[in-house]
Protein backbone atom coordinates (compact mmCIF):
# COMPACT_ATOMS: atom_id res chain seq x y z
CA UNK A 1 0.00 0.00 0.00
CA UNK A 2 2.86 2.36 0.78
CA UNK A 3 4.01 1.90 -2.77
CA UNK A 4 0.59 2.87 -4.11
CA UNK A 5 0.28 6.03 -2.07
CA UNK A 6 3.80 7.13 -3.05
CA UNK A 7 2.90 6.88 -6.66
CA UNK A 8 -0.37 8.68 -6.19
CA UNK A 9 1.37 11.75 -4.73
CA UNK A 10 2.30 12.85 -8.21
CA UNK A 11 -1.23 12.81 -9.51
CA UNK A 12 -2.22 16.48 -8.93
CA UNK A 13 1.00 17.60 -10.70
CA UNK A 14 0.57 15.18 -13.56
CA UNK A 15 -3.08 16.21 -13.95
CA UNK A 16 -2.22 19.91 -14.07
CA UNK A 17 0.61 19.45 -16.57
CA UNK A 18 -1.48 17.12 -18.71
CA UNK A 19 -4.27 19.67 -19.04
CA UNK A 20 -1.76 22.41 -19.92
CA UNK A 21 -0.02 20.17 -22.43
CA UNK A 22 -3.31 19.23 -24.10
CA UNK A 23 -4.41 22.83 -24.36
CA UNK A 24 -1.26 23.52 -26.34
CA UNK A 25 -0.95 20.37 -28.43
CA UNK A 26 -4.40 18.95 -29.12
CA UNK A 27 -5.06 18.19 -32.76
CA UNK A 28 -8.27 19.65 -34.20
CA UNK A 29 -9.78 16.27 -35.08
CA UNK A 30 -13.28 16.23 -36.57
CA UNK A 31 -14.72 13.94 -33.88
CA UNK A 32 -13.70 16.49 -31.27
CA UNK A 33 -16.11 19.07 -32.61
CA UNK A 34 -19.54 17.97 -31.40
CA UNK A 35 -18.91 15.04 -29.09
CA UNK A 36 -21.83 13.33 -30.74
CA UNK A 37 -22.13 9.76 -29.35
CA UNK A 38 -22.53 8.18 -32.79
CA UNK A 39 -19.49 10.01 -34.18
CA UNK A 40 -17.53 9.10 -31.08
CA UNK A 41 -18.48 5.42 -31.40
CA UNK A 42 -17.56 5.37 -35.09
CA UNK A 43 -14.23 7.09 -34.37
CA UNK A 44 -13.35 4.60 -31.65
CA UNK A 45 -14.19 1.63 -33.87
CA UNK A 46 -12.04 2.97 -36.71
CA UNK A 47 -9.13 4.33 -34.71
CA UNK A 48 -8.86 1.53 -32.19
CA UNK A 49 -6.49 -0.38 -34.48
CA UNK A 50 -5.55 2.27 -37.01
CA UNK A 51 -3.37 5.36 -36.95
CA UNK A 52 -5.21 8.68 -37.23
CA UNK A 53 -3.71 9.59 -40.62
CA UNK A 54 -4.57 6.22 -42.10
CA UNK A 55 -8.07 6.00 -40.65
CA UNK A 56 -9.19 9.59 -41.25
CA UNK A 57 -10.28 9.19 -44.91
CA UNK A 58 -12.38 6.20 -43.84
CA UNK A 59 -13.93 8.11 -40.98
CA UNK A 60 -14.87 10.99 -43.27
CA UNK A 61 -16.26 8.73 -46.00
CA UNK A 62 -18.33 6.85 -43.45
CA UNK A 63 -19.85 9.97 -41.94
CA UNK A 64 -20.50 11.42 -45.35
CA UNK A 65 -22.38 8.32 -46.46
CA UNK A 66 -24.01 7.56 -43.10
CA UNK A 67 -24.30 10.84 -41.16
CA UNK A 68 -26.64 9.28 -38.58
CA UNK A 69 -27.03 5.94 -36.91
CA UNK A 70 -30.39 5.56 -38.72
CA UNK A 71 -28.71 5.83 -42.10
CA UNK A 72 -26.03 3.36 -41.14
CA UNK A 73 -28.65 0.91 -39.85
CA UNK A 74 -30.22 0.85 -43.31
CA UNK A 75 -26.98 0.01 -45.15
CA UNK A 76 -26.26 -3.47 -46.48
CA UNK A 77 -23.32 -5.57 -45.31
CA UNK A 78 -21.77 -5.32 -48.73
CA UNK A 79 -21.95 -1.50 -48.82
CA UNK A 80 -20.34 -1.22 -45.41
CA UNK A 81 -17.60 -3.71 -46.25
CA UNK A 82 -16.87 -1.86 -49.46
CA UNK A 83 -16.35 1.39 -47.55
CA UNK A 84 -14.23 -0.43 -44.99
CA UNK A 85 -12.04 -2.13 -47.58
CA UNK A 86 -8.34 -1.77 -46.76
CA UNK A 87 -8.83 -1.07 -43.05
CA UNK A 88 -8.65 -4.72 -41.96
CA UNK A 89 -10.52 -6.13 -38.94
CA UNK A 90 -13.62 -6.56 -41.07
CA UNK A 91 -15.64 -8.16 -38.33
CA UNK A 92 -15.64 -4.76 -36.68
CA UNK A 93 -17.42 -3.25 -39.64
CA UNK A 94 -20.09 -5.95 -39.55
CA UNK A 95 -20.48 -5.56 -35.79
CA UNK A 96 -20.79 -1.81 -36.17
CA UNK A 97 -23.59 -2.29 -38.68
CA UNK A 98 -25.38 -4.79 -36.47
CA UNK A 99 -24.87 -2.51 -33.47
CA UNK A 100 -26.38 0.44 -35.38
CA UNK A 101 -29.44 -1.65 -36.22
CA UNK A 102 -29.77 -2.56 -32.56
CA UNK A 103 -29.53 1.08 -31.47
CA UNK A 104 -32.33 1.97 -33.88
CA UNK A 105 -34.55 -0.96 -32.94
CA UNK A 106 -33.99 -1.05 -29.19
CA UNK A 107 -33.08 2.54 -28.30
CA UNK A 108 -35.00 4.62 -30.87
CA UNK A 109 -31.71 5.59 -32.48
CA UNK A 110 -30.22 7.09 -29.29
CA UNK A 111 -26.96 5.62 -28.11
CA UNK A 112 -27.49 4.77 -24.44
CA UNK A 113 -25.35 6.26 -21.70
CA UNK A 114 -25.86 3.31 -19.34
CA UNK A 115 -22.84 1.02 -19.31
CA UNK A 116 -24.79 -2.25 -19.18
CA UNK A 117 -27.01 -1.14 -22.06
CA UNK A 118 -23.95 -0.10 -24.08
CA UNK A 119 -22.27 -3.45 -23.49
CA UNK A 120 -25.31 -5.26 -24.89
CA UNK A 121 -24.81 -3.58 -28.26
CA UNK A 122 -22.99 -5.71 -30.80
CA UNK A 123 -19.34 -4.75 -31.14
CA UNK A 124 -19.27 -2.53 -28.04
CA UNK A 125 -16.87 -3.99 -25.49
CA UNK A 126 -15.41 -2.49 -22.36
CA UNK A 127 -13.10 -0.17 -24.26
CA UNK A 128 -15.66 1.42 -26.57
CA UNK A 129 -18.26 1.60 -23.79
CA UNK A 130 -15.81 3.58 -21.65
CA UNK A 131 -14.79 5.80 -24.54
CA UNK A 132 -18.36 6.67 -25.49
CA UNK A 133 -19.32 7.28 -21.88
CA UNK A 134 -16.27 9.36 -20.97
CA UNK A 135 -15.79 11.31 -24.18
CA UNK A 136 -19.30 11.73 -25.58
CA UNK A 137 -21.22 11.81 -22.29
CA UNK A 138 -18.45 13.07 -19.97
CA UNK A 139 -19.13 10.26 -17.45
CA UNK A 140 -16.43 9.19 -14.97
CA UNK A 141 -14.90 6.27 -16.86
CA UNK A 142 -11.24 5.61 -17.63
CA UNK A 143 -10.54 4.66 -21.23
CA UNK A 144 -7.66 2.23 -21.46
CA UNK A 145 -6.08 1.84 -24.88
CA UNK A 146 -2.49 1.06 -25.83
CA UNK A 147 -1.40 4.69 -25.48
CA UNK A 148 -2.90 4.98 -22.01
CA UNK A 149 -1.24 1.76 -20.86
CA UNK A 150 2.12 2.95 -22.07
CA UNK A 151 1.85 6.37 -20.45
CA UNK A 152 0.54 5.07 -17.14
CA UNK A 153 3.10 2.25 -17.18
CA UNK A 154 5.82 4.90 -17.42
CA UNK A 155 4.40 7.57 -15.15
CA UNK A 156 4.00 5.06 -12.34
CA UNK A 157 6.79 2.63 -13.32
CA UNK A 158 4.29 -0.24 -13.14
CA UNK A 159 6.13 -3.52 -12.85
CA UNK A 160 3.30 -5.88 -13.78
CA UNK A 161 2.96 -6.86 -17.46
CA UNK A 162 0.76 -4.14 -18.88
CA UNK A 163 -1.79 -6.34 -20.66
CA UNK A 164 -2.82 -8.32 -17.60
CA UNK A 165 -6.16 -7.81 -15.86
CA UNK A 166 -4.27 -6.76 -12.71
CA UNK A 167 -2.46 -3.98 -14.60
CA UNK A 168 -5.66 -2.80 -16.23
CA UNK A 169 -7.39 -2.63 -12.86
CA UNK A 170 -4.42 -0.70 -11.47
CA UNK A 171 -4.59 1.79 -14.34
CA UNK A 172 -8.33 2.16 -13.82
CA UNK A 173 -7.78 2.88 -10.10
CA UNK A 174 -5.04 5.41 -10.82
CA UNK A 175 -7.16 6.98 -13.55
CA UNK A 176 -10.04 7.38 -11.12
CA UNK A 177 -7.76 9.52 -8.93
CA UNK A 178 -7.11 11.84 -11.87
CA UNK A 179 -10.86 12.35 -12.23
CA UNK A 180 -10.80 14.28 -8.96
CA UNK A 181 -8.81 16.93 -10.82
CA UNK A 182 -9.96 16.78 -14.43
CA UNK A 183 -13.28 16.17 -16.17
CA UNK A 184 -13.60 12.67 -17.67
CA UNK A 185 -13.65 14.01 -21.23
CA UNK A 186 -10.59 16.19 -20.74
CA UNK A 187 -8.60 13.57 -18.85
CA UNK A 188 -9.23 10.74 -21.27
CA UNK A 189 -8.77 12.72 -24.45
CA UNK A 190 -5.65 14.41 -23.14
CA UNK A 191 -4.09 11.17 -21.96
CA UNK A 192 -4.68 9.39 -25.26
CA UNK A 193 -3.33 12.37 -27.18
CA UNK A 194 -0.30 12.58 -24.91
CA UNK A 195 0.43 8.91 -25.62
CA UNK A 196 -0.05 9.44 -29.35
CA UNK A 197 2.19 12.52 -29.64
CA UNK A 198 4.58 12.85 -26.71
CA UNK A 199 5.03 9.66 -24.74
CA UNK A 200 5.22 7.58 -27.90
CA UNK A 201 6.88 4.15 -28.06
CA UNK A 202 10.10 6.14 -28.50
CA UNK A 203 9.30 8.79 -25.91
CA UNK A 204 10.14 12.47 -26.46
CA UNK A 205 11.40 12.96 -22.94
CA UNK A 206 13.66 15.90 -23.80
CA UNK A 207 10.64 18.15 -24.44
CA UNK A 208 8.31 16.57 -21.90
CA UNK A 209 6.83 18.65 -19.06
CA UNK A 210 6.18 15.49 -17.00
CA UNK A 211 9.84 14.73 -16.32
CA UNK A 212 9.78 15.68 -12.60
CA UNK A 213 6.81 13.37 -11.89
CA UNK A 214 7.41 10.55 -14.35
CA UNK A 215 8.86 7.63 -12.39
CA UNK A 216 10.25 5.85 -15.43
CA UNK A 217 12.10 9.03 -16.41
CA UNK A 218 13.30 9.59 -12.86
CA UNK A 219 14.70 6.07 -12.85
CA UNK A 220 16.53 6.89 -16.07
CA UNK A 221 14.86 4.10 -18.06
CA UNK A 222 11.64 5.29 -19.73
CA UNK A 223 11.75 2.66 -22.48
CA UNK A 224 11.91 -0.19 -19.96
CA UNK A 225 8.21 0.56 -19.46
CA UNK A 226 5.54 -0.54 -20.02
CA UNK A 227 6.48 -4.09 -19.02
CA UNK A 228 5.31 -6.77 -21.40
CA UNK A 229 4.64 -10.46 -21.37
CA UNK A 230 6.46 -12.47 -24.01
CA UNK A 231 4.26 -12.43 -27.12
CA UNK A 232 2.77 -15.55 -28.57
CA UNK A 233 3.90 -16.11 -32.12
CA UNK A 234 1.15 -16.15 -34.77
CA UNK A 235 0.19 -19.70 -35.79
CA UNK A 236 1.27 -20.77 -39.29
CA UNK A 237 -1.62 -21.26 -41.71
CA UNK A 238 -0.38 -22.80 -44.97
CA UNK A 239 -2.98 -22.75 -47.75
CA UNK A 240 -3.35 -23.41 -51.46
CA UNK A 241 -5.29 -20.70 -53.26
CA UNK A 242 -6.70 -21.19 -56.75
CA UNK A 243 -7.32 -18.71 -59.52
CA UNK A 244 -9.74 -20.73 -61.63
CA UNK A 245 -10.40 -18.92 -64.87
CA UNK A 246 -11.04 -19.15 -68.59
CA UNK A 247 -9.13 -15.89 -69.02
CA UNK A 248 -12.32 -13.85 -68.88
CA UNK A 249 -14.18 -14.94 -65.77
CA UNK A 250 -12.88 -16.20 -62.43
CA UNK A 251 -14.27 -17.87 -59.31
CA UNK A 252 -14.63 -15.90 -56.09
CA UNK A 253 -15.97 -17.30 -52.83
CA UNK A 254 -17.91 -15.33 -50.23
CA UNK A 255 -16.54 -16.20 -46.80
CA UNK A 256 -19.07 -17.16 -44.19
CA UNK A 257 -19.36 -18.66 -40.74
CA UNK A 258 -16.17 -18.73 -38.75
CA UNK A 259 -13.89 -17.58 -41.54
CA UNK A 260 -11.23 -15.00 -40.66
CA UNK A 261 -12.71 -12.94 -43.49
CA UNK A 262 -16.43 -13.29 -42.91
CA UNK A 263 -18.43 -11.41 -45.53
CA UNK A 264 -15.45 -10.78 -47.82
CA UNK A 265 -14.51 -12.42 -51.10
CA UNK A 266 -11.44 -14.51 -51.81
CA UNK A 267 -10.35 -16.92 -54.49
CA UNK A 268 -11.12 -20.50 -53.41
CA UNK A 269 -8.56 -21.72 -50.91
CA UNK A 270 -7.93 -24.96 -49.03
CA UNK A 271 -5.49 -26.21 -46.41
CA UNK A 272 -2.14 -26.93 -48.04
CA UNK A 273 -2.06 -30.15 -50.08
CA UNK A 274 -5.75 -30.91 -49.46
CA UNK A 275 -7.26 -32.82 -52.40
CA UNK A 276 -9.23 -30.50 -54.72
CA UNK A 277 -11.74 -31.21 -57.50
CA UNK A 278 -9.87 -29.20 -60.14
CA UNK A 279 -6.63 -29.80 -62.03
CA UNK A 280 -3.47 -28.35 -60.57
CA UNK A 281 -0.42 -27.18 -62.55
CA UNK A 282 3.04 -28.53 -61.74
CA UNK A 283 4.20 -25.34 -60.04
CA UNK A 284 2.47 -22.54 -58.14
CA UNK A 285 2.64 -19.11 -59.78
CA UNK A 286 3.80 -17.54 -56.51
CA UNK A 287 3.95 -18.06 -52.79
CA UNK A 288 2.87 -15.18 -50.55
CA UNK A 289 3.09 -14.53 -46.84
CA UNK A 290 0.50 -12.44 -45.06
CA UNK A 291 0.53 -11.87 -41.31
CA UNK A 292 -2.59 -11.21 -39.25
CA UNK A 293 -2.63 -10.79 -35.48
CA UNK A 294 -2.84 -14.51 -34.73
CA UNK A 295 -2.09 -16.12 -38.07
CA UNK A 296 0.82 -16.24 -40.44
CA UNK A 297 -0.71 -17.18 -43.77
CA UNK A 298 1.52 -18.84 -46.35
CA UNK A 299 -0.45 -18.99 -49.57
CA UNK A 300 0.71 -20.98 -52.60
CA UNK A 301 -1.06 -19.45 -55.58
CA UNK A 302 -2.14 -21.86 -58.33
CA UNK A 303 -3.39 -20.54 -61.67
CA UNK A 304 -5.71 -22.98 -63.45
CA UNK A 305 -6.87 -22.24 -66.98
CA UNK A 306 -10.03 -24.09 -68.03
CA UNK A 307 -12.33 -23.97 -71.05
CA UNK A 308 -15.42 -21.80 -70.35
CA UNK A 309 -17.86 -24.73 -70.11
CA UNK A 310 -15.66 -26.70 -67.68
CA UNK A 311 -15.11 -23.59 -65.61
CA UNK A 312 -18.84 -22.91 -65.35
CA UNK A 313 -19.52 -26.55 -64.43
CA UNK A 314 -17.36 -26.42 -61.29
CA UNK A 315 -19.39 -26.76 -58.11
CA UNK A 316 -17.83 -24.32 -55.66
CA UNK A 317 -19.78 -23.78 -52.43
CA UNK A 318 -20.63 -20.09 -51.87
CA UNK A 319 -18.76 -19.39 -55.12
CA UNK A 320 -19.53 -16.82 -57.81
CA UNK A 321 -18.13 -16.82 -61.31
CA UNK A 322 -17.39 -13.16 -62.02
CA UNK A 323 -15.75 -11.16 -64.84
CA UNK A 324 -12.10 -10.59 -63.98
CA UNK A 325 -12.39 -6.83 -64.40
CA UNK A 326 -15.18 -6.72 -61.80
CA UNK A 327 -13.21 -8.31 -58.96
CA UNK A 328 -12.62 -4.93 -57.37
CA UNK A 329 -16.33 -4.25 -57.01
CA UNK A 330 -16.44 -6.95 -54.31
CA UNK A 331 -15.21 -6.36 -50.75
CA UNK A 332 -11.75 -7.90 -50.56
CA UNK A 333 -9.33 -8.37 -47.67
CA UNK A 334 -5.72 -7.21 -47.85
CA UNK A 335 -4.49 -10.69 -48.64
CA UNK A 336 -6.43 -10.47 -51.92
CA UNK A 337 -4.75 -7.17 -52.77
CA UNK A 338 -1.42 -8.97 -52.54
CA UNK A 339 -2.71 -11.87 -54.61
CA UNK A 340 -4.09 -9.55 -57.28
CA UNK A 341 -0.71 -7.85 -57.59
CA UNK A 342 0.69 -11.15 -58.94
CA UNK A 343 0.06 -11.40 -62.72
CA UNK A 344 -1.80 -14.51 -63.89
CA UNK A 345 0.44 -17.25 -65.28
CA UNK A 346 -1.21 -16.94 -68.70
CA UNK A 347 -2.58 -14.04 -70.80
CA UNK A 348 -6.17 -12.84 -70.34
CA UNK A 349 -8.57 -13.38 -73.20
S1 LIG B 1 9.30 11.96 -19.38
FE1 LIG B 1 9.43 10.59 -21.13
S2 LIG B 1 8.61 8.66 -20.40
FE2 LIG B 1 7.96 10.22 -18.96
S3 LIG B 1 5.95 10.90 -19.67
FE3 LIG B 1 7.46 12.25 -20.59
S4 LIG B 1 7.91 11.33 -22.58
FE4 LIG B 1 6.90 9.75 -21.32
Boltz pocket constraint, residues with backbone or C-beta under 6 A from the ligand:
constraints:
  - pocket:
      binder: B
      contacts: [[A, 151], [A, 154], [A, 155], [A, 198], [A, 199], [A, 200], [A, 203], [A, 204], [A, 205], [A, 208], [A, 209], [A, 210], [A, 211], [A, 214], [A, 216], [A, 217], [A, 222]]
      max_distance: 6.0
